[in-house]
Amino acid sequence: MGANLRQIGGKHYKQQKIEVWDFVHRNEIGYLAGNAIKYLARHKAKGGVQDLEKAIHYIEKLIEEENAATPK
C-alpha cells in the first residue's frame, strides 16, 4: 500500500485534489514554505484561523531566513 492511500489521523487532507506533500516535493519547496502551504491548504477542514496563524508564522520565519541570506 502506498503512503498516499493510508491516512494517519483526520481526513482533512483527503478532501484535496492533490496531496500537499506531493505538491511540495514535486516543486522542490523547502521545509518552511512547505509547512506554510500545508497549513493554508488544510485551514478550512481542520484548524481554521489557528492554521492561518501557523502559516503566517512559517512565512515570517522564511522572510527572516531570506533577509539573513541576502547580502546588504
Secondary structure, DSSP 8 states (H G I E B T S, - for coil): --GGG---S-STTTTSSS-HHHHHHHTT--HHHHHHHHHHHHTTTTTTHHHHHHHHHHHHHHHHHHHHHS--
